[in-house]
Amino acid sequence: MPRQHRARPQFQVIADVRTHCLGSDHRAASGTCSSLMECHQDVLARSPFSNVETAR
């Protein structure tokens, strides 16, 4: 049985965005993503988030 969170507005916003973007049928998967063909660095490199600056 899933753990129940106290009613917090941010959880409802997250749920609404997830439903809007992924649809109401979306369910979280179980297990790990060890069989992915690409690493996350490659995915980010070709995304709009590829230009990352580090402040020091």
Secondary structure, 3 states (H helix, E strand, C coil): CCCCCCCCHHHHHHHHHHHHHHCCCCCCCCCCCCCCCCCHHHHHHCCCCCCCCCCC
